[in-house]
Amino acid sequence: MRATGDEGGVADTEREVLPGVRWRPVVPDDAPALSVLCRLTGDGGGDASGRTAFPDLLGDVYATPYAHAYGLDGASFGTLVLDDEGPAGYLLGCVDTARFEAWREEHWWPPLRRRYPRPEDGYEGTYDEWLLRIVHAGVRPDPLWAQHAPQHPPRYPSHLHVDLLPRLQGRGLGRLLVDRLCAQLAAAGSPGVHLGVSAANPGAVAFYRRTGFTELDRSATGHTFGRALSSGATSA
Ligand SMILES: CC(C)(COP(=O)(O)OP(=O)(O)OC[C@H]1O[C@@H](n2cnc3c(N)ncnc32)[C@H](O)[C@@H]1OP(=O)(O)O)[C@@H](O)C(=O)NCCC(=O)NCCS
């Protein structure tokens, strides 16, 4: 694993953000920790361990790709949050969702499609159905983040995921993380960031409304939020 202390000479290294709480950039060795954190917060913000038949499936869809997004030339960002008990949260995102999904289609999904069953193979109506569907069908381009006409560049090409264990929630860390990523994305030239949140997670919906996001779309199962980015933003 890459050195993360001040002695490492890495521009963005580990540092304390709240008393007893540090953050640092995600490295590939963090993938197992990201997967556990994703599962522990994956059921409307709570622990999904008792609902999924595949302990790493949630992470394989929403978290671990960001630890392995080689070849995206700095267009992928990950911040791991740690306290004295170990990894306790993360914020993951990328500048160009279309490019990220093209990378996943070529490099990420093929081995997972060999490993995981199809939803039709007995998982319809279960918690895992929608995750298995994403693994096997990929992510369909959306005009929100994909270029659908030359004169209409997408307004929210970037996306993010943020998850904190309960012991770190409610202390302002979520806001700090989101502001940090928005600054990174804006510095990389992105005009906007979007995300999806389950309708079963009203706490997260309230959080995004309080942190500069606007609801762009809503369905029976969830909400899509977006936040416009200004290129003058500064990093946290
Ligand atoms: C959602 C989450 C990232 C928010 O991070 P957080 O550190 O707890 O939130 P903050 O303390 O930074 O709160 C920022 C603002 O959002 C509000 N907020 C946060 N959680 C809230 C909740 N559950 N209900 C209502 N408001 C909430 C805070 O009151 C605060 O508002 P204010 O600054 O205007 O007073 C975090 O609680 C979490 O990881 N939850 C579990 C996983 C999850 O649901 N992830 C999102 C999946 S889409």
The ligand as a Gaussian input file, in Angstrom:
#p B3LYP/6-31G(d) Opt

LIG

0 1
 C      -26.088000      10.353000       4.695000
 C      -24.734000      10.632000       5.345000
 C      -23.633000      10.551000       4.298000
 C      -24.765000      12.054000       5.931000
 O      -23.518000      12.339000       6.520000
 P      -23.459000      12.988000       7.992000
 O      -22.053000      13.222000       8.329000
 O      -24.244000      12.125000       8.909000
 O      -24.218000      14.361000       7.749000
 P      -23.757000      15.806000       8.275000
 O      -23.547000      15.722000       9.743000
 O      -22.624000      16.315000       7.452000
 O      -25.057000      16.678000       7.992000
 C      -25.122000      17.685000       7.005000
 C      -26.529000      18.247000       7.001000
 O      -27.462000      17.209000       6.624000
 C      -28.433000      17.038000       7.649000
 N      -28.679000      15.616000       7.850000
 C      -27.754000      14.620000       7.835000
 N      -28.350000      13.444000       8.086000
 C      -29.655000      13.715000       8.277000
 C      -30.794000      12.901000       8.594000
 N      -30.682000      11.574000       8.770000
 N      -31.999000      13.501000       8.711000
 C      -32.134000      14.847000       8.526000
 N      -31.089000      15.662000       8.227000
 C      -29.872000      15.095000       8.115000
 C      -27.793000      17.588000       8.919000
 O      -28.766000      17.999000       9.844000
 C      -26.971000      18.728000       8.375000
 O      -27.775000      19.842000       8.150000
 P      -27.305000      21.334000       8.638000
 O      -25.810000      21.403000       8.337000
 O      -28.092000      22.233000       7.784000
 O      -27.587000      21.373000      10.085000
 C      -24.440000       9.639000       6.504000
 O      -25.389000       9.826000       7.527000
 C      -24.435000       8.202000       6.082000
 O      -23.410000       7.731000       5.573000
 N      -25.554000       7.472000       6.261000
 C      -25.605000       6.035000       5.992000
 C      -25.298000       5.669000       4.537000
 C      -26.124000       6.464000       3.556000
 O      -27.335000       6.586000       3.706000
 N      -25.439000       6.965000       2.527000
 C      -26.062000       7.705000       1.439000
 C      -26.509000       6.748000       0.396000
 S      -27.205000       7.612000      -1.003000

